Amino acid sequence: MLKLSNICVRDTLKCLDLTVTAGERVLVVGGNGAGKSTLFGVISGRIKPDQGNIVVDGQDMTMVPECKRTNLISSVLQDMKSGTIEEMTILENIKLAYIRTGGRRVSKEDIDTFKTKLSIFGMGLENRPYEYVRNLSGGERQALSIVMATSADYKLLLLDEVTSALSQKVSDLVMRSIGDIIAMERKTCLMITHEERYMHTFGDRTLEMNNGVLCEIPRSS
């Protein structure tokens, strides 16, 4: 589903190879400056590698700009404010994300689907579609960001420290909800996290980034 071959980025990524199969949930861990965010930048198209190849869903994306990858790759960032617009409502934000990522004109059925996804988080957001985003808590806003990222069709979901600014209780709720959504849609997910507990509850595999190289962490029996 995702295949990176011989990816190099200056002194950050060093001849990196990575294969993620369809439907896998892979966690990426590592210290600050290890290259995790650069890896996601390469996959999303925000960063152009010095060498190597990027294949997503059988398509060579190496030279494809970020704006042309949105029909295959969707991202949620650590700062939930960067992906949402405060002066728009919950529903307006989702509609905008849906159209930007290649969705057709929004139908009543689409809106019902959006509300169903919002309900998975158990925060009551599905009952507040016309609430302005500026009134949402951090957890509610991150839930909205995730629904926006999964509103239109996509193949690969990138999650970059999406729970780092949340309490443990809200983080666990958000992670369970993400798991439910990607399982329901049978999507592939690659996630950067510092939370070790998710290595056992969320990921199928855990990879450690160290000095620009990825190594798989064996699962304890």
C-alpha positions, 0 to 999 in steps of 0.5 A: 500500500505504501512503499518508500525505497532508499529515501534520503533527506539531507542529514535527516533520513538516511537511505530509508526503506519502509513498506506498509500493507493495506489495513495496517496500523503502524506506530512510529516512535523516537526522540526529538530530531530523530526524523519522524516529522520529516518522514511524514513530510516526505510521504505527504509531499510537503518535503521533497526527498533528495533521492528515493521513490514513494509509491502509494496504492500502486502509484508513483508519488515521488514527484507529485506535489502535496496538493495532488496527493490529497485524494490518497493521503490524509493528515491530522497534525499535533496542533488541531488549530492548524486544521480547523477554521474557528469562524466556521461551524463544525459542519462547514469545516467538514464540508470544506475538507470534504470538497478540498480532498476531492469529494463530490457535492455534499449530499444529505447522505454525506452529512448523515455520514459525517454525523455518524463519525462525530458520534463515535467520539461520544462528545455530542458533536453530532448534535451541534453541527452549527456550533462555531469551532471557536467554542470547542474544547481541545479534545472536541477540536481534535475529534473534528480534525479527525472527522475532517481528515476522513470525510472524503475517500483516502487510502492512507491516514497520517497522524502526527502526535494527535493526542499530545495536547490532550489529557490521558482520558481524552487521548484514550477516547480519541485513540479508540475512536480513530481505531473504530473509524479506520477499522470501519473504513478498512484504511491504513494508518501511520502514526507518530506518538510518544505514548508507549501504551498505544504500542500495545493497544493501537498499532499492529507494528511499532517502528523506532526512528533513530538518526534517520533510520527505522528499526522495528521494535519486536512485540513482547509475548 
